[in-house]
Amino acid sequence: MKIAFLNDLIYSYATRLSSAVGGAERQQWLLARALAEAGWKVVVAVRSELELDKRVVLNGVEFVGVGRQRVLPAWFRFFRSERPDWLYWRCASHLLGPVAALGKLARVRTIFAACLDRDVEIRRALFRRRWWPLYGFGLLLTDRIFVQSQKQFLGLPVRLRAKADVVPSMTPESPIVKAHALREKYVAWVAMLREPKRADLLVEIARKAADIRFVVGGGATTYTATTEYGEDIAAKLRSLPNVEYRGQVSAEDALGVITNAALFLSTSDEEGFPNTFLQAWAAGTPVVSLKIDPDHVIERHRLGRVCGTVEAAVDEIKGLMASAERREFFSVHARKYIAKHHSAAVVVPMIELCTQEPEPPQFAAPQAAADPLSRLR
């Protein structure tokens, strides 16, 4: 089986460039690498980092330069030359419509993988909402839909659920997990400074927990956000004596901040299944979340605490920072949860099952019905 990806940041992650940001892009690199290791042929179209027709193989994944101009014709030529069985597209975009249509012309089947919970709400999924018909058209043409949770599955329009499956995101298990009694006592917060991430609530929590150290990674962005918001939050973070604000950090540094922390804090209003949660749990770092708890996994699997309010979050953070034993309890459960639900050994077989060729129909001789109207009942 051969699968294609159309995302330059996969190459950035593969080559550890500082420009590699985004949980969705990291997931595509992890998936591409895992599928290649499982025996799939994996090819990634790259526009900006590779010259036209140049090929590079990294971890069994082949990256192909497709040129910088006229993206849709370039992708169509890529489909025709590489002849993949499947295209994997992650996150809502108006480009899904034309890409899925080009796939049909080139006899390439499309997988769409949802990220944010609102990706399944077609009319409000896009930042530029006027383009939603193109996105909806792409979902209709898509052959398979992967969602991250039962909540996302039930949020899909009923007519799309027949081709949808819950396929978890993956993360590698951490080879070394530091005991909480030996960890630095700080709370990690890592995300781009966008309004939905609610870094303003991080500022409020840090002010109310002035005796707790916070290490924060994330820069201002113009992607679905205003630069002014990010710059204002950054200034407030720099003004707090108990906050070590590192600005925009590389993917490797972000992972280091999360995996060495005593706790990971989430203040987001909306997510899908956060990549940072998976990174934290793989390293045995409990999560304290104000709101986000996909399918209630934090509560059900004892992976941290869900607080609901700033005041409750401050109390939980203070209590957990004072008890390495409680943090270690959550750490053990977190690592077991990752191994059971989000490892490549679990996720890859799910994808293989969802993409396998259907068996040819078995025809049997028709039997006479005792009641001619029975088929209509």
C-alpha positions in Angstrom: 0.0 0.0 0.0 1.2 3.5 -0.9 0.1 6.7 0.9 0.9 10.3 0.1 1.0 13.5 2.3 0.9 17.1 1.1 2.4 19.1 4.0 5.8 20.8 3.9 6.1 20.9 7.7 6.4 17.1 7.8 9.8 17.6 6.1 10.6 20.3 8.7 9.9 17.8 11.5 11.9 15.1 9.7 14.9 17.4 9.4 14.4 19.0 12.8 14.1 22.5 11.4 13.2 25.3 13.8 10.2 26.1 11.6 8.6 22.8 12.6 5.6 23.7 14.7 2.1 22.4 15.1 0.6 19.2 16.6 -1.2 18.2 13.4 2.1 18.4 11.4 4.0 16.5 14.1 1.2 13.8 14.0 1.6 13.5 10.2 5.4 12.9 10.6 4.9 10.3 13.3 2.3 8.5 11.2 4.4 8.7 8.0 7.4 7.2 9.8 5.3 4.5 11.6 3.6 3.4 8.3 7.0 3.3 6.5 8.3 1.1 9.3 5.2 -1.2 9.0 6.0 -1.7 5.3 4.0 0.9 3.6 5.4 3.1 0.8 5.2 6.6 2.0 5.8 9.7 -0.1 5.5 13.4 0.9 5.1 16.3 -1.6 7.4 19.3 -0.5 7.0 22.7 -2.1 9.3 25.1 -0.3 12.3 23.1 1.1 13.2 20.9 -1.8 14.0 21.7 -5.4 11.6 20.4 -8.1 12.0 16.6 -8.6 14.6 16.3 -5.9 14.1 13.3 -3.7 15.2 12.6 -0.1 14.6 9.5 2.0 14.4 10.0 5.8 13.4 7.2 8.2 11.9 5.3 5.2 9.8 8.2 4.1 10.4 9.6 0.6 10.2 13.4 0.2 9.7 14.8 -3.3 10.1 18.4 -4.5 7.0 19.4 -6.5 7.9 23.1 -7.2 6.6 26.4 -5.6 4.2 27.6 -8.3 0.5 26.8 -8.8 -0.1 24.4 -6.0 -3.0 22.4 -7.3 -1.5 21.6 -10.7 1.7 20.6 -8.9 -0.2 18.3 -6.6 -2.1 16.7 -9.5 1.2 16.0 -11.3 2.5 14.5 -8.0 -0.6 12.2 -7.9 -0.1 11.1 -11.5 3.6 10.5 -11.2 3.6 8.8 -7.8 0.3 6.9 -8.1 -0.4 6.5 -4.4 -3.4 4.4 -3.2 -4.3 6.9 -0.5 -3.9 10.6 0.2 -3.8 11.6 3.9 -5.1 15.1 4.7 -5.3 16.4 8.3 -7.2 19.4 9.5 -10.1 21.4 8.0 -9.3 23.4 4.9 -11.1 24.8 1.9 -8.3 23.0 -0.1 -9.8 19.7 0.8 -12.5 20.1 -1.9 -10.2 20.6 -4.9 -7.6 18.1 -3.5 -10.1 15.3 -3.1 -11.5 16.1 -6.6 -8.0 15.9 -8.1 -7.6 12.6 -6.2 -10.7 11.2 -7.8 -9.3 12.2 -11.3 -6.0 10.5 -10.5 -7.7 7.4 -8.9 -6.3 8.3 -5.5 -8.6 7.7 -2.5 -8.6 10.4 0.3 -8.4 10.1 4.0 -9.5 13.2 6.0 -8.4 13.3 9.6 -10.1 15.8 12.0 -8.1 17.9 14.4 -10.2 20.4 16.3 -13.6 19.4 17.5 -15.2 22.0 15.2 -13.6 20.3 12.2 -16.7 18.1 12.1 -19.0 21.2 12.2 -18.8 22.0 8.5 -20.1 25.6 8.5 -17.9 26.8 11.4 -14.8 24.7 10.9 -12.8 27.2 8.8 -11.2 30.5 10.0 -12.5 32.1 6.8 -16.0 30.7 7.0 -17.2 31.8 3.6 -15.1 29.0 2.1 -17.1 26.3 3.9 -18.8 24.9 0.8 -15.5 23.8 -0.6 -14.6 22.1 2.6 -18.0 20.4 2.8 -17.6 19.3 -0.8 -14.2 17.7 0.1 -15.8 15.8 3.0 -18.4 14.4 0.6 -15.7 13.3 -1.8 -13.4 11.9 0.9 -13.3 8.1 1.1 -12.5 7.7 4.8 -12.8 10.1 7.7 -10.7 9.7 10.9 -11.9 11.4 14.0 -10.1 11.5 17.4 -12.9 10.9 19.8 -16.5 9.7 20.1 -17.5 13.4 20.6 -16.1 14.2 17.2 -17.8 11.1 15.6 -21.2 12.2 17.0 -20.6 15.7 15.8 -20.3 14.6 12.2 -23.3 15.0 10.0 -25.2 11.7 10.0 -24.6 11.1 6.3 -20.8 11.1 6.8 -20.6 8.7 9.8 -20.8 5.6 7.6 -17.2 6.3 6.3 -15.9 7.6 9.7 -13.8 5.8 12.3 -12.3 6.8 15.6 -8.5 6.5 15.1 -6.4 7.9 17.9 -3.4 10.1 17.4 0.0 8.5 18.2 3.0 9.4 20.2 6.2 7.4 20.9 6.7 6.2 24.4 9.4 8.1 26.3 12.6 5.9 26.7 13.5 7.6 30.0 11.0 8.8 32.5 12.2 10.8 35.5 10.7 10.1 38.9 8.7 13.0 40.2 10.7 13.2 43.4 13.7 14.1 41.2 12.0 16.5 38.8 12.2 20.3 38.7 9.2 21.8 40.3 7.6 23.8 37.5 4.4 23.9 35.6 4.7 23.7 31.8 2.5 25.6 29.3 3.3 25.2 25.6 1.2 26.6 22.7 1.1 29.3 20.1 -0.3 32.6 21.6 -3.7 32.5 19.9 -7.0 33.4 21.5 -8.5 29.9 21.7 -5.4 28.8 23.8 -6.5 31.3 26.5 -3.0 32.4 27.5 -4.8 35.2 29.3 -6.0 32.6 31.8 -2.4 31.3 32.2 -1.4 34.9 33.2 -4.2 34.9 35.8 -3.3 31.5 37.2 0.4 32.5 37.4 -0.5 35.7 39.3 -2.6 33.8 41.8 0.0 31.1 42.3 2.9 33.4 42.8 4.9 30.8 44.7 4.8 28.3 41.8 7.3 28.4 38.9 5.9 28.3 35.4 7.9 27.6 32.2 6.1 28.9 29.1 6.9 28.2 25.4 5.0 29.9 22.5 5.2 32.9 20.3 2.8 35.3 18.7 1.3 34.3 15.4 -0.9 35.6 12.6 -2.4 32.2 11.9 -6.1 32.4 13.0 -5.0 35.1 15.5 -3.9 38.7 15.7 -0.2 39.6 16.4 -1.4 42.2 18.9 -2.9 39.6 21.1 0.2 37.5 21.2 2.5 40.5 21.8 0.3 41.7 24.7 0.3 38.2 26.3 4.1 37.9 25.9 4.6 41.3 27.6 2.4 40.2 30.5 4.3 36.9 30.9 7.7 38.6 30.9 6.5 40.9 33.7 5.7 38.0 36.1 8.7 37.0 38.3 7.5 33.4 38.7 7.2 32.9 34.9 10.1 31.9 32.6 8.9 32.9 29.2 11.0 31.4 26.5 9.1 32.7 23.5 8.8 30.6 20.4 10.6 27.3 21.0 11.6 24.5 18.6 9.7 21.2 18.6 12.6 19.5 20.4 12.8 22.2 23.1 9.0 22.2 23.6 9.2 18.4 24.2 11.9 19.0 26.7 9.9 21.6 28.6 6.9 19.2 28.8 8.6 16.0 29.6 10.8 17.4 32.4 7.9 19.3 34.1 6.1 18.4 37.3 2.8 19.3 35.7 1.4 20.4 32.3 -1.3 23.1 32.3 -3.9 23.5 29.6 -6.0 26.6 29.5 -7.5 26.1 26.0 -11.2 26.7 25.1 -11.1 24.3 22.2 -8.9 21.5 21.0 -9.3 18.1 19.4 -7.0 15.6 21.2 -4.1 17.8 22.1 -0.7 16.6 21.0 0.8 18.2 24.1 -1.3 15.9 26.3 0.1 12.9 24.5 3.7 14.1 24.9 3.1 14.8 28.6 1.5 11.5 29.4 4.2 9.6 27.5 6.8 11.1 29.8 4.6 10.6 32.9 3.7 14.3 33.3 0.2 14.8 34.7 -2.1 17.3 33.0 -4.1 19.9 34.8 -6.8 21.2 32.4 -9.3 24.0 32.8 -11.7 22.6 30.3 -10.4 20.2 27.7 -10.8 16.4 28.4 -11.6 14.5 25.2 -14.1 11.7 25.9 -13.3 12.3 29.7 -10.0 10.3 29.4 -8.3 12.4 32.1 -11.0 11.5 34.6 -11.6 7.9 33.5 -7.9 6.9 33.2 -6.6 9.1 36.1 -4.2 11.1 34.0 -4.4 14.4 36.0 -7.1 16.8 37.0 -9.9 18.7 35.2 -10.7 21.9 37.1 -13.3 24.1 35.4 -12.3 27.4 37.0 -9.1 29.4 37.5 -9.5 29.1 41.3 -9.8 25.3 41.2 -6.8 25.1 38.9 -4.7 27.2 41.3 -5.7 24.9 44.2 -5.0 21.7 42.2 -1.6 23.0 41.1 -0.6 23.9 44.6 -1.7 20.6 46.0 0.0 18.5 43.3 3.2 20.5 43.4 3.4 19.7 47.2 3.0 16.0 46.7 5.4 14.0 44.5 3.5 10.9 45.5 0.3 12.1 43.9 2.1 13.2 40.8 3.8 9.8 40.6 0.4 8.1 40.8 -0.9 10.0 37.8 2.4 9.4 36.0 2.1 5.6 36.2 -1.4 5.7 34.9 -0.5 8.1 32.1 2.3 5.9 30.7 0.0 2.8 30.8 -2.7 4.7 29.0 -0.3 5.8 26.2 1.0 2.3 25.6 -2.5 0.9 25.4 -4.2 3.5 23.3 -1.7 5.8 21.4 1.3 3.7 20.5 2.2 3.0 16.8 1.6 -0.7 17.6 -2.1 0.2 18.3 -2.7 2.9 15.7 -1.1 1.5 12.6 -3.3 -1.7 12.6 -6.4 0.5 12.9 -5.4 2.4 9.8 -4.6 -0.8 8.0 -8.0 -2.2 8.8 -9.7 1.0 7.7 -7.9 1.1 4.3 -7.9 -2.5 3.4 -9.4 -3.5 0.1 -13.0 -4.8 0.5 -13.5 -8.5 -0.2 -15.3 -9.3 -3.5 -19.0 -9.8 -3.0 -20.2 -13.4 -2.6 -23.1 -14.2 -4.9 -25.6 -16.9 -3.9 -28.6 -18.2 -5.7 -31.7 -16.3 -4.8 -34.2 -18.2 -2.6 -37.9 -17.9 -3.2 -39.6 -15.9 -0.4 -42.6 -17.5 1.3 -44.2 -14.1 1.4 -43.6 -11.8 -1.7 -44.1 -8.7 0.4 -41.5 -9.8 3.0 -38.7 -7.7 1.4 -40.7 -4.5 1.9 -41.3 -5.0 5.6 
